Amino acid sequence: MSDPDRPRGRARAAAVLGVGALGLALTITAGATLLPPAQPRSTAGTVSGPVVLAEAPASASGLAQAVNGLQARLKRLPRDHQAWASLGAAYVQQARITADPSYYVKADEALDRAAALAPMDFAVLTGQAALAAGRHEFTKAVRLARRAVAANPYGSAAYGVLTDAHTQLGDYPEAAEAVERMMELKPGVASFTRASYDAELRGDTTAARELLEAALRDAFTPEDVAYCRYYLGELALRAGDLERADQMYDAALRSTPDFVPALAGRARAAALGGRLDEAATGYAAVVARLPLAQYIVEYGEVLTSLGRDPGDQWALLRAQKQLMAANGVRDDLTWAEFEADHGSPGAAVRHAEAEYARNPNMVAADALAWALHKAGRSRDALPYARKATARGWHNALSIYHRGMIEKALGTSSSRSFSQVKLYNPRFSPKLPALARFS
């Protein structure tokens, strides 16, 4: 097992949301990553040429239209490497929007065709990096994104992928440098939101909110507006301000009525506000439309709190695991968290150790700490709990975990538990998934 205090070089800052044009690098398993699902910028009209990576449509119908246009173009021009790269990028986004990882296989095929024609092209390399990140192959994503930057130092899309991948690897200074360069090249929704997340991970919630507000001012499509308002809601929710969170979710839905993350946000706020029946109804609709692991676990926890059997949700979660694995997506983090809270502590430790070995970020450190604690190994857990909370991140769940580990060891835990109440007075240990990044 890795030493939790071993220096990781330089690292990330990047932000949450790989929004606007850059949602390509984000995984479709929302609970399995520091980064929440992205909402890319949409484009209107038919596809008359290659889609630039930074401007792929956001909606399922818009993506389908883009894919059809690109496929038609490639029938006429089968050696158009940019069209193959754009088709691959569109498939990556379809995987994210639909929670269907089989699109990653299609993306792989399209990007292989593009690479055979132009292996050092910026769009090809950036698409390959985004696909690697979507499959949680973050070291590979960094390598490919760096090659993309070498091919075109002025392409902001590659810096977005680089930022996100460094974050997952726990390389926060490297990620901060990447997002700073991204903002220099293309200040806007995608870069401001990443910078907001960097600030939040450092515990600077004021800067995080100001950067999200800057992103909102820059947003002009309904999807981008909804995306920014949603994350303003999430920031409020994580601080325990349910009224403000609800206002932001409602505003997001006024911009884009079918924006599923905002629907999930409303269900989350209802649950934390004690309106469990309302939350269950909301989650049922959300999971029916987009069965992400994060939403499934949140729904299961709400059902458990109501005294209902969450067995169907846990079965759905396991089906998702099989589907992800069959399409090349490895997600040990979701399973480390799930097993620690709702299953086998031994299995949780195995998953958490595997995740931390690949991606030693703060969330993975927290998952490993909690898994070890639940397995009766609190002394082994404490160094990881300290790493998970060392940067000042106001994450009530990680700090609660640290407090419980300290309590088990007979050391002072009062500071940890007081921080939990300070950072999020609405935090509930009975609903841990709701305190994770969505």
N, C-alpha and C positions, 0 to 999 in steps of 0.2 A: 504493500500500500504506500502511496506517495506521502511524503512529508507535507502537511498542510501549510507549513510556513516556508516552504522552499520558494525562492523568488521565481516569478514567472516571466521575467523580462519586462516588456512594456505592454500596454494594453488598451483597453477599449473605451469607452465612454459612450458610446453610441446610442442611441436611443431606441427606445422602445419602438415601436412602431416603425417599421420600415415603410413608411407611408409613401404616398404619392407615387412617384414613379418607381420607387425602389422596393416594393414589397416582394420582389422576386426572391430575395435571400431568406425570407422567413419561412419557418416550418409550418406545416398545417396542423401539427399537434400542439395546440396552444399551451397545454399544461406542461409541455416538455421543454420549455425554453424560457430564457429570460425575456425574450422578445415576444410581445403579443402579436396577434395576426395583423397583417398590414392591410391597408386600404389603398391600392394604387390609384394613380390619376387616370381618369377615363378620357377617351377620345371619341369624338362623334364621327359618323359617316362611314363609308365603306373603305376597305383597304385597297389603295391604288398602288402601293409600293411597300417596301419593308417597314415593319413597325419598329420604331426606335425603342430600345429596352426601357427607357425612362417614360414612355408614354403609352403603355399598354392599357386597354380598357379595364375598368374595374368590375363591371357587372358580368354575370354569367352569360347573358345574352350578347353583351358587347364582345366578350372574349370569343364566343362561338362565331360571331360575325367575322372577327379578325382572323380566326383560324381558317374559316371557309375561304376568305379572301386570299390568305397566304397559300393555302393548298392549291387554289386555282392558279395563282401566279406561278407556283413551282411546277405545275403541269406544263406551262408555257416556257418557263425558264428554270429547268431543273438544276442548273449550275449557279444559281443565285445564292451565294453563301449567306448573305445578310438575311434573305427571306427564310432560309433554313434556321438561322440563329434566332430570328424573331419568332418563328413557329415554336422552337424549343422553349423560348422564354414564355410564350403564351401558355404552353402546356404546364410549365411550372406554376403559373398563376392559377390555372384551372385546378390543379391539385390543391392549392391553398383554399380556393373559394368553395370547392365542392367537397372537400375532405376525402377525395378519392385519389389515393396514391398511385393508382395505375397510370395516371397522367405523367408520373415521373419516368415511367418506361418509355412512353411516347416522346417525352422531352429528350431522353437519352439518345434515342434513335435520330431525332431531328438534329440534335447538336453534334452527333457523330458525323452525320452527312455534311454539316457545315464545316466541321474541323477537317474533314478530308479534303475540302475545297480550299480552305483558308485557315490553317491551324493557328496562325498568329494574329488573326483579326480581333480587334477590340471587342466587338459585339459577340463573337463566338466565345472568347475567353470569359467574358462577363456572364454570359448565359450558362456556361459550364460551371462557373463559380457559384452562381445562384442555385443551380441544380444540386451541387454538392452540399451547400448549406441546407437546402430543403430536406436532404436525406441525413442531416446531422453529421456530415463528414466535414467538420469545420477546419481541420488542418488542411485538407485538400482544397477547401474553398479559399483559404488564405493564399495558398500557393498559386491558384489560378487567378485570383483577383490581383495579386501582385504582377503576374504576367500581363494581365489586362492593362494595369497602370503603366507598365513599361511600354506597351504598344501604343497607349494614348494617355499621357499624363494629365490631360485636360478633361477626361471623361468622368463625370461625377458618379455615374452608376456603379463603377467598380469600387469606388471609395465607400459607397453604401454597403456593398457586400462585404468589403474588408472590415468595416466597422462592426457589422453584425457578427461576423465570424470571430473576430478578436474578442468580442464580448463573451461569446459562448466558451471560448478557450480560457477565459479569466485574464486575458491580457489587456487590462483596462487602459493603461497609458498608451499602448499602440492604437487602441480603438479611439481614444480621445484625439490623437493626432490625425487619424483617418477622417473623423467627422469634422474636425477643424478645417482640414483641406477641402472636404466636401462643401462646407459652408462658403469657403472662399470661391470655389468654382461655381457653385449654383445655390445661393441662399434661397430657401423656400421650404415648402412643407416637409419634404423628405429629410432635409438636413436639420431644420429646426427641431423636428420631433425627436430625432436621434440625439441631438444636443440636450434636449429636455430630459431624456432618459439618463444620459450621463450625469446630469446634475442631480437627478433623483437618486441614483445609485451612490452618490457622494453625500446624500442627506440634505442637499440644498433644494428643498421643496419650493421655495420662493422663486428661485431661478428656473426650476422645472416648469412651474406654472406660467411664468413670463414668456418662456420660449414656446410653450404650447399656444399661448395667446398670439405670439408673433406668427406662428404657423397658421393659426386661424385667420389672421388678417391677410395672409398671403393666399389662402385657399380661395378658389373661385368655382370649382365644380361642386355639385351637390355632394359627391362622394367624399371629396377632401374635407369639405365643411363638416360633414357628419363624422368623419374620422377624427378630426381635431376636437370637436365637441365631446365625442365619446371619451377620448383620453383625458380631457379636462374633468369629465365625470369620474373616471377611474382614479385620478389623482385625489379628488375630493372624497371618494369612497374610502380610499386607503388611509385618509386622515380622519375618518369617522363622520364626515359631514354628509349625511344621507340626503338631506334636503337639496343641497347644492348638486350632489351627484344625480339625483332624479331630474333636476332641472336640465342638466347637460345631456342626459340620455334622451329626454323628451325633445330637446332642441336638435339633437342628432337625427332623431326619427322624423322630425319635421322636414329636414333636408333630404333624407333618404329613408322613406318609410319601411323599406325591407332590409335595413342594415342590421344584420343579426347580432353583432357584438353589442349594440345598444339595447336590443331586446333582452339579451343575457344580462346586461348591466342593470336593467330595471328589475329583473328577477333576483339578482344578487342583492340589490338594495332592499327589496321587499323582505328577503330572508333575514338580513342583518337587522332590519327594523322589526322583526318579530312577526311579520305577516307571512307565515309559512305556507298557508294554503294558496295565497296569491303567487308566491314564489314557485310553488310546485306546478301550478298551471302555466306560468311563464316558461319554466324550464322545459316542460313537456313540449311546448311549441318550438322552442329553440332547438332541442335535440332532434326533433323530427325534421327540422330544416337543415341543420348542420351538426352532425354528431361528432364534434371534436371531443377528445378525451377530457379536456378541462370542463366542458359543459356537462358531460356525462357524470363525472365525479361530483360536481357541484349538485346536480340534480339528485344523485344517490344520497348525498349527505342530507339534503333537505327532506327527502322521503324518510330517512332514518330518524330525523328529528321529529317527524310527524307520527312516528310509530308504524310506518309502512315498510313493507319489504322492498329493498332496493335491488333484489336479485336480478330483475330484468336489465337494469342499468349495468350491473357488473358483468352480465353475460355479453351485453353490447360492447362494453369496454374490451373484453377479451377478444371478441370478434374483430374489433378495430386493431388490436395488437397483431393478430394473425395477418390481417390485410396489410398493415404497414410493413411487417417483416417480409411478406411475400413480394413486396415492391421495393425492397432495398432501404427501408427506413428503420433505423435502430433507435429505440426510445426507452432507454433504461431509466431515465429520470422520472417519467410518469409512473413507472412501475415501482420504483423505489419509494416514491411518495405514497402511492396507493397501498402497497403492501404494509408499509409502516403504520398507516392510519386504519386500514380496514382488512388486513390479511396476515401474512406470515412475516414476522420480524427477520427471520433468517433469509427469506427471499428478498426482503427489502435491502438487507446488507449487501447481498450479492449484486443486486442491480445498482445500488448506490456506489459500490466500489468500482464497478465497471464504468459507470457514468463519470465519476470523478477522475478516473485514470485517463479518460479521453478528453474531458472538458472540465478542468478544475476551476470552475467559476464559483461565485458566491452561492448560487442556488444549489449547485451540486454539493458544495461543502455542507450546506444546511441539511440537504437530504441525507447525506452520509452520517452527519452528526445525529440526526433524529432516528435513523435506522439503527445505528449502534446503540443508542440509548434504549430504544424499545426492545432490543435484543439483550439488554442487561449489561451493556458494556459502556457505561456512562463515562468512565475515566478515559477510554479510547475516544469517546465522542467529543469531549470538551475542546480539544485543539481545533477541530473542524467547526464547532459552533462559534468559536472565537473568530476564525477566519471569515465565516459567513457574515459576521456583524462588525468586522474591523474597519470598514470604510465609512461608517456613519450612516448607512442606508436605513431609513426609517421603516423597516419591514417588520411589522408587529409579529408575524408568524415566526420568523427567524429568531427574534429576540425572546419570544415566549419559549421556543425550543431551548435556547441557551439557558433561560431561567429554570426550566424543568430539569435540565442536566445538572446545573449548579445545585439545585435543591436535592437531587438524588445523591450528590457527592458530599452533602453537608456543608457546602461553602455558601457564602452570602449570595442570595438570589434576589434580594429586595430591589436592587437597582434595575435589574432586568425587568422585573414585573412592573415597576413604576414606569419604565420606558414604554412598555406595551400600552399602558393606559394613557400615557402622554401622547404617543404617536397615533393611536387609533382606539379611542374609547369604545368603539363598537365591535372590537375584535371578539370573536367567539371561538374557543378551542374546540367546540363541538362542530364547527363548520370550517375546518382548516383549509379546504380547497378554495373557499371564497376569499381567503386572504392571500392566495397566490396570484401571481400575475396572470392575466387572462389574455 
